[in-house]
Structure formats: structure tokens, C-alpha cells
Amino acid sequence: MTWGLYLHVPWCAMHCPYCGFYVEVERERAPWEAFADGLVAEVAWRKARHGFTGAPSTIYLGGGTPSRMPVQVLADLLARLETTDDAEITIEANPEDVSERWLRDAQAAGVNRVSLGVQTLDGSHAKRLGRAASVRQATEAMQRLGASTLRSWSSDLIFALPDQDLAALRADLEAMLAFNPPHVSIYGLTIEPDTGFERLQQQGRLTETDPDVWRSMYDTVVDVLGTAGIHRYEVSNFARPGHESAHNRLYWTDQPYLGAGPSAHGYGPDGTRWMNVADVHAYLSSGDPTLHEEPFEASRYASDLLIAGMRGVEGVPLAHLTARTGLAPDPTIIAQLTGAGLLRPHPHRLALSDQGFPISDAVVRALIESLGPTRP
């Protein structure tokens, strides 16, 4: 069985105004050892509960800011989690944490891939985003990652920032490319509920980027990165050959993943999907941190498969969708989307075209709304 393990580490030095994830600001030392114990216990419990067998082929520590975890706690945690011999082990990190010593110790603990939260290399935009790291710290972190013996590393960048134009976006991309990242994750800024940016929007002090400008920016990202040899393999992810994220690919290819930690989501081999309570204190005091759990249900599964699977360039095999659910999108809708140039022509697979990727949400929504029983 191929499956991945996601561990949500919630603590951050600060809560960035654009971030909609569950985080806790670490005002005093977090209970790291107890938290690691809780993760190990939940992983063992969920493996038995949902039918995970063997060891995960990937481990991904996300957050939050997992690089704030003391390296001795990280080493102990990874030592207690069973993995395959060639497992991809990724940790998200903020630039200010990526010292030479931290990088050396993280690798010694078993980490072989780092996802670096650069977000922008423009000082004024970094300040607007509330980033703790300076541009200098970000560039030094990329230099260290590039010179390391890691299997791979990735740089995250946000576009459609307040008052950003195409020239500024190109400058950000070119500045990042100077460090030759093997993988880049790109995110268009959205105003998430219950964030600092939402409050600014409600006060009339912040507006989202015009959709046409957003589209031009996304197309610019695809063009600039592609010219540099970093090609799109998912809506938001670009890589040089051989540097794609094995963990993230699990999500897009309908493989099970065990999500542990406060607010984590998971998808078991038994078809169950769950979401944990978004409260670290409740998480640590409960033997069952589940907030919500859904058993396999055909229409929900079909929707989730299309939402996740259509993000990747390979798309979704129709035979897999129909075999698992007995459902398929209306052939007329598929033909219309293909004729409009939004899906690639293919008799057995649903996959976005280059024109479809920037408006993937609308394309996938049309497919989901047309789902119906397959003909016998």
C-alpha cells in the first residue's frame, strides 16, 4: 500500500495577516515533547482505525512553522515514525530558521526535502505580508538550501499581492530564479475568512486583484518559470524533472494519506475522510481528536476526486472514477469544455488544458455539477 503521512505543526512566531490555516503564536516555549508524543499516538491509532498498512512512503511536516520545532524533538519524532527506506521527508521552513546548523541537524534527523516560505523578495511587499524574515534572510536561506545535499527543496512565492503589477511580479520571479530552485510553489493571494487581510478588506483598505490581472499574472508565472526549465505539473506547483513533490502527488492521484495533528485532514484506505479539532490544547487532552468524520459516499468521493485530481497535469482517469463511484460527468459537458479548449482532448481521461488551468475551479465545478450514473 502506498500512502503518505501529514503532520500539522501549528506554532508560529506570528500570525501572518493573509494566512487562513490554524496556527498558534508561540509566545512562550510550546509543549514540544508532549506534542510529539500526541502525534505518534494518533498515527498509531489512525493506522489501526482506518486500515493503513506498512510504512508511509512520504512524511510531510506542515503548519504553522514546523522549522520552529527543536531539532532534537524533530529527530526523536521521526525516529519513532516508521518509514520506507527511500521515504521523502519534507519540512516547511521559514527563512529565519534556516541556519547552517539547523539545516545540518534537520538532515541528520532524516529530513531530505525543505519547502521554504519565501513568499516575496520585494521588501515592501514582505512588510505588507507581515513576514518576519527579511529579504536578506530569504536569499541566504535559498543559498544554503542550494548548496546542501538535500534530495530537493522548494521555494514558495505569492502573487497578486496588494498593489503588485506585472513588472513587480516578474522582478520577484527573476530574483528567486537567481538561486536556481529545483521546485517552485506559486499561490495567488486570496482573502481568507478571519484573517487580518479580511478585516482590512471590510474596512475598505484592501481589495483583491482584478480577475483579468490575476489571469495575466498566472500566465506570466507559467511563462517565466517554463522558460527557466521549471514546468507546471499541478495548478500551483512547478518543478525541474525529477524534483516533483511525491507527497503532494498522493493527493492528486487518489492515494490515502494519514493527517495527524490539530486541524489536520486525512483520507483512509477505507474511504473515510476526517478533520481534526483545530485546537492544540483540545488535541493534546483528547484520545480522539476527530472533529468531523465522513465514511465513503459515492457522490462526495466523486466530487473530491475531481477537485483534487484535476489539479495535476495528468488529470483523472474516467475508468477509475466510474469504477469507484458508478458516476461520471455528462459527456455533453465534457465535449463542450473540450471544444472550448479548457480540457485536453482524450477519450479516457479528464485533464485540464493550458487554457483551463487558470480557471480550473470553474471547469471542475461544471464537471461536478454534471455528475450522473454511468450507463450500463
C-alpha positions as CSV (number, residue, x, y, z in Angstrom):
1,M,0.0,0.0,0.0
2,T,1.3,3.5,-0.9
3,W,0.3,6.2,1.5
4,G,1.6,9.4,2.9
5,L,1.7,10.9,6.4
6,Y,1.0,14.6,7.0
7,L,1.8,16.2,10.4
8,H,0.3,19.6,11.2
9,V,2.6,21.6,13.5
10,P,0.7,24.7,14.5
11,W,3.1,27.1,16.2
12,C,4.4,30.2,14.5
13,A,6.3,33.3,15.7
14,M,3.5,35.4,14.5
15,H,0.2,35.1,12.6
16,C,0.6,36.5,9.1
17,P,-2.4,38.6,8.0
18,Y,-3.0,36.6,4.9
19,C,-2.9,33.1,6.5
20,G,-6.1,31.1,6.9
21,F,-4.5,28.0,8.4
22,Y,-4.8,27.0,12.0
23,V,-1.8,28.4,13.8
24,E,-0.8,29.2,17.4
25,V,1.5,32.1,18.2
26,E,4.4,30.8,20.3
27,R,4.6,33.4,23.0
28,E,6.4,31.0,25.3
29,R,8.0,27.7,24.7
30,A,5.5,25.3,23.2
31,P,5.0,21.9,24.8
32,W,7.0,20.2,22.0
33,E,7.7,16.9,23.7
34,A,4.1,16.3,24.6
35,F,3.0,17.4,21.2
36,A,5.4,14.9,19.5
37,D,4.0,12.2,21.8
38,G,0.5,13.1,20.7
39,L,1.4,12.8,17.1
40,V,3.0,9.4,17.5
41,A,-0.1,8.2,19.4
42,E,-2.5,9.5,16.8
43,V,-0.6,7.9,13.9
44,A,-0.7,4.5,15.6
45,W,-4.4,4.9,16.5
46,R,-5.4,6.0,13.0
47,K,-3.4,3.3,11.2
48,A,-5.4,0.7,13.1
49,R,-8.7,2.6,12.8
50,H,-8.6,3.2,9.0
51,G,-6.7,0.3,7.7
52,F,-3.3,1.8,6.9
53,T,-0.7,-1.0,6.5
54,G,3.0,-0.9,6.2
55,A,5.0,2.4,6.3
56,P,4.4,5.7,4.6
57,S,6.4,6.5,1.5
58,T,6.3,10.2,2.4
59,I,6.2,12.3,5.5
60,Y,5.3,16.0,5.3
61,L,5.5,18.4,8.3
62,G,3.4,21.4,7.6
63,G,1.9,24.2,9.6
64,G,2.3,26.6,11.1
65,T,6.0,26.7,11.1
66,P,7.5,23.2,11.7
67,S,11.0,24.6,11.5
68,R,10.4,26.1,14.9
69,M,10.3,22.6,16.4
70,P,13.5,22.0,18.3
71,V,15.7,19.7,16.2
72,Q,16.2,17.2,19.0
73,V,12.4,16.8,19.2
74,L,12.2,16.5,15.4
75,A,14.8,13.8,15.4
76,D,13.1,11.9,18.2
77,L,9.7,12.2,16.4
78,L,11.0,11.0,13.1
79,A,12.8,8.1,14.8
80,R,9.6,6.9,16.3
81,L,7.7,7.0,13.0
82,E,8.1,4.0,10.7
83,T,9.0,4.9,7.1
84,T,10.1,3.2,3.9
85,D,13.8,3.1,3.2
86,D,13.5,5.7,0.5
87,A,10.8,7.9,2.0
88,E,10.6,11.5,1.0
89,I,10.6,13.5,4.3
90,T,9.6,17.2,3.8
91,I,9.5,20.0,6.3
92,E,8.1,23.5,5.8
93,A,10.5,26.2,7.0
94,N,10.6,30.0,7.3
95,P,13.9,31.6,6.1
96,E,14.8,33.0,9.5
97,D,15.1,29.4,10.8
98,V,17.3,28.0,8.1
99,S,20.7,28.5,9.6
100,E,23.6,26.2,8.6
101,R,23.3,24.4,11.9
102,W,19.6,23.9,11.6
103,L,19.9,22.6,8.1
104,R,22.7,20.2,9.1
105,D,20.7,18.9,12.1
106,A,17.4,18.6,10.2
107,Q,19.1,16.4,7.6
108,A,20.7,14.3,10.3
109,A,17.2,13.8,11.8
110,G,16.1,12.4,8.4
111,V,14.7,15.4,6.5
112,N,15.6,15.3,2.8
113,R,13.3,18.0,1.4
114,V,12.6,21.5,2.5
115,S,9.7,23.8,1.5
116,L,10.8,27.3,2.1
117,G,8.3,30.0,2.7
118,V,9.9,32.9,0.8
119,Q,6.5,34.4,-0.4
120,T,8.2,37.5,-1.9
121,L,11.7,39.0,-2.4
122,D,10.3,42.6,-2.5
123,G,10.9,44.3,0.8
124,S,7.8,46.5,0.7
125,H,5.5,43.6,-0.1
126,A,7.2,41.4,2.5
127,K,6.4,44.1,5.1
128,R,2.8,44.2,3.9
129,L,2.5,40.5,4.2
130,G,3.8,40.7,7.8
131,R,6.7,38.4,7.1
132,A,9.2,38.0,10.0
133,A,12.1,37.2,7.6
134,S,14.0,39.9,5.8
135,V,14.8,39.7,2.1
136,R,18.4,39.1,3.1
137,Q,17.4,36.1,5.3
138,A,15.3,34.7,2.5
139,T,18.2,34.9,0.0
140,E,20.7,33.4,2.5
141,A,18.3,30.5,3.2
142,M,18.0,29.8,-0.5
143,Q,21.8,29.9,-0.9
144,R,22.1,27.4,1.9
145,L,19.5,25.1,0.5
146,G,21.0,25.2,-2.9
147,A,24.4,24.3,-1.6
148,S,23.1,21.4,0.6
149,T,22.9,17.7,0.0
150,L,19.1,17.6,0.3
151,R,17.3,15.4,-2.2
152,S,15.3,18.6,-3.2
153,W,13.9,21.8,-2.0
154,S,11.2,24.2,-2.9
155,S,10.6,28.0,-2.8
156,D,7.1,29.3,-2.2
157,L,6.0,32.6,-3.8
158,I,2.8,34.5,-3.5
159,F,1.5,36.7,-6.4
160,A,-1.4,39.1,-6.8
161,L,-0.1,41.0,-3.8
162,P,-1.7,44.4,-2.9
163,D,-0.6,47.0,-5.4
164,Q,1.6,44.4,-7.3
165,D,1.8,44.8,-11.1
166,L,3.2,42.5,-13.8
167,A,6.7,44.2,-13.7
168,A,6.9,43.7,-9.9
169,L,5.9,40.1,-10.3
170,R,8.5,39.4,-13.0
171,A,11.1,41.0,-10.7
172,D,10.1,38.7,-7.9
173,L,10.3,35.7,-10.1
174,E,13.7,36.6,-11.6
175,A,15.1,37.4,-8.1
176,M,14.0,33.9,-6.9
177,L,15.3,32.2,-10.1
178,A,18.8,33.6,-9.4
179,F,19.1,30.9,-6.7
180,N,18.1,28.1,-9.1
181,P,15.3,26.4,-7.1
182,P,14.5,22.9,-8.3
183,H,10.8,23.3,-7.3
184,V,8.6,26.4,-7.0
185,S,5.1,26.6,-5.5
186,I,3.1,29.6,-6.5
187,Y,0.0,30.9,-4.8
188,G,-2.3,33.7,-5.9
189,L,-3.3,35.8,-2.9
190,T,-6.8,35.3,-1.7
191,I,-8.6,37.0,1.2
192,E,-9.3,34.2,3.7
193,P,-12.0,34.4,6.4
194,D,-11.0,35.5,9.9
195,T,-7.6,36.9,8.8
196,G,-6.1,40.4,9.1
197,F,-6.5,40.9,5.4
198,E,-10.2,40.2,5.6
199,R,-10.5,42.9,8.3
200,L,-8.6,45.3,6.1
201,Q,-10.9,44.4,3.2
202,Q,-14.0,45.0,5.3
203,Q,-12.6,48.5,6.2
204,G,-12.1,49.3,2.5
205,R,-8.3,49.3,2.9
206,L,-7.6,46.3,0.8
207,T,-9.0,45.0,-2.5
208,E,-8.4,41.7,-4.3
209,T,-6.6,41.8,-7.6
210,D,-8.8,42.2,-10.7
211,P,-9.5,38.7,-12.2
212,D,-8.1,39.7,-15.6
213,V,-4.9,41.0,-14.0
214,W,-4.8,37.8,-11.9
215,R,-5.0,35.7,-15.0
216,S,-2.2,37.7,-16.7
217,M,-0.1,37.2,-13.6
218,Y,-0.7,33.5,-13.6
219,D,0.2,33.3,-17.3
220,T,3.3,35.3,-16.6
221,V,4.3,32.8,-13.8
222,V,3.9,29.8,-16.2
223,D,5.9,31.6,-18.9
224,V,8.8,32.8,-16.8
225,L,9.2,29.5,-14.9
226,G,8.8,27.4,-18.0
227,T,11.4,29.4,-19.8
228,A,13.7,28.6,-16.9
229,G,13.1,24.9,-17.2
230,I,10.7,24.7,-14.3
231,H,7.5,23.3,-15.6
232,R,3.9,23.1,-14.2
233,Y,2.9,19.6,-13.1
234,E,0.0,20.9,-10.9
235,V,-2.0,24.1,-10.8
236,S,0.3,25.7,-8.2
237,N,3.4,23.6,-8.4
238,F,6.3,23.7,-10.9
239,A,9.5,21.6,-10.9
240,R,12.5,20.6,-12.8
241,P,12.4,17.0,-14.0
242,G,12.8,14.6,-11.0
243,H,12.0,17.3,-8.4
244,E,8.2,16.9,-8.1
245,S,6.8,16.5,-4.6
246,A,6.0,12.9,-4.1
247,H,3.8,13.7,-1.1
248,N,1.6,16.3,-2.8
249,R,1.2,13.9,-5.8
250,L,-0.5,11.5,-3.4
251,Y,-3.4,14.0,-3.0
252,W,-3.8,14.4,-6.8
253,T,-3.7,10.7,-7.6
254,D,-6.3,9.4,-5.1
255,Q,-3.8,7.8,-2.7
256,P,-4.6,7.6,1.0
257,Y,-2.9,9.9,3.5
258,L,-2.9,10.0,7.2
259,G,-3.3,13.5,8.6
260,A,-2.4,13.9,12.2
261,G,-2.2,17.0,14.4
262,P,-4.7,19.8,15.2
263,S,-6.8,20.8,12.2
264,A,-5.2,18.0,10.0
265,H,-7.3,16.3,7.3
266,G,-7.0,12.7,6.3
267,Y,-8.2,10.1,3.8
268,G,-8.0,6.5,4.8
269,P,-7.8,3.3,2.7
270,D,-11.3,2.5,4.0
271,G,-12.6,5.6,2.2
272,T,-13.1,7.6,5.4
273,R,-12.3,11.3,5.4
274,W,-11.7,13.2,8.6
275,M,-10.8,16.5,10.0
276,N,-9.3,17.1,13.4
277,V,-10.2,19.7,16.0
278,A,-8.4,23.0,15.4
279,D,-7.2,23.5,18.9
280,V,-3.9,22.2,20.1
281,H,-4.9,22.1,23.8
282,A,-8.0,20.0,23.0
283,Y,-5.9,17.9,20.7
284,L,-3.4,17.1,23.5
285,S,-6.1,16.3,26.1
286,S,-8.2,14.0,23.9
287,G,-7.8,10.4,23.0
288,D,-9.8,11.1,19.8
289,P,-9.1,14.5,18.2
290,T,-11.6,14.0,15.4
291,L,-13.9,16.9,14.8
292,H,-15.7,15.5,11.8
293,E,-15.6,12.2,10.0
294,E,-17.3,11.0,6.8
295,P,-17.5,7.4,5.6
296,F,-17.2,6.7,1.9
297,E,-20.1,8.0,-0.1
298,A,-20.1,7.8,-3.9
299,S,-21.1,11.4,-4.9
300,R,-18.9,13.0,-2.3
301,Y,-16.0,10.8,-3.3
302,A,-16.5,11.7,-7.0
303,S,-16.5,15.4,-6.2
304,D,-13.4,15.1,-4.0
305,L,-11.6,13.1,-6.7
306,L,-12.3,15.7,-9.4
307,I,-11.4,18.6,-7.1
308,A,-8.0,17.0,-6.2
309,G,-7.2,15.0,-9.3
310,M,-7.9,17.8,-11.8
311,R,-5.2,19.9,-10.2
312,G,-2.5,17.7,-11.7
313,V,-1.5,17.7,-15.3
314,E,-2.4,14.0,-15.6
315,G,-6.0,14.7,-14.6
316,V,-8.4,11.9,-13.7
317,P,-8.9,8.6,-15.5
318,L,-12.6,8.2,-16.3
319,A,-12.4,4.4,-15.7
320,H,-11.1,4.9,-12.1
321,L,-13.8,7.5,-11.4
322,T,-16.7,5.3,-12.7
323,A,-15.3,2.1,-11.1
324,R,-15.2,3.6,-7.7
325,T,-18.4,5.6,-7.8
326,G,-20.6,4.5,-10.7
327,L,-20.7,8.2,-11.6
328,A,-19.3,10.2,-14.5
329,P,-19.7,13.8,-15.8
330,D,-22.2,14.3,-18.6
331,P,-20.5,13.5,-21.9
332,T,-22.1,16.6,-23.4
333,I,-20.5,18.9,-20.8
334,I,-17.1,17.2,-21.4
335,A,-17.5,17.8,-25.1
336,Q,-18.4,21.4,-24.5
337,L,-15.4,22.0,-22.2
338,T,-13.1,20.3,-24.6
339,G,-14.5,22.2,-27.6
340,A,-13.9,25.5,-25.6
341,G,-10.2,24.5,-25.2
342,L,-10.5,24.0,-21.4
343,L,-9.9,20.2,-21.4
344,R,-7.4,18.3,-23.4
345,P,-9.0,16.0,-26.0
346,H,-8.7,12.5,-24.6
347,P,-11.2,9.6,-24.8
348,H,-10.4,8.1,-21.4
349,R,-9.1,10.9,-19.2
350,L,-10.2,14.3,-17.9
351,A,-7.3,16.7,-17.9
352,L,-7.1,20.5,-18.0
353,S,-5.5,22.3,-21.0
354,D,-3.2,25.2,-20.6
355,Q,-6.2,27.5,-21.1
356,G,-8.1,25.5,-18.4
357,F,-5.6,25.7,-15.6
358,P,-6.1,29.4,-14.7
359,I,-9.9,28.9,-14.4
360,S,-9.7,25.3,-13.0
361,D,-12.2,26.0,-10.2
362,A,-14.9,26.8,-12.8
363,V,-14.1,23.9,-15.0
364,V,-14.1,21.4,-12.1
365,R,-17.4,22.9,-10.8
366,A,-19.0,22.3,-14.2
367,L,-17.9,18.7,-14.2
368,I,-19.1,18.1,-10.7
369,E,-22.5,19.6,-11.4
370,S,-22.9,17.3,-14.4
371,L,-22.1,14.1,-12.5
372,G,-24.6,11.3,-13.0
373,P,-24.9,7.5,-13.1
374,T,-23.0,5.8,-15.9
375,R,-24.9,3.8,-18.4
376,P,-24.9,0.1,-18.0
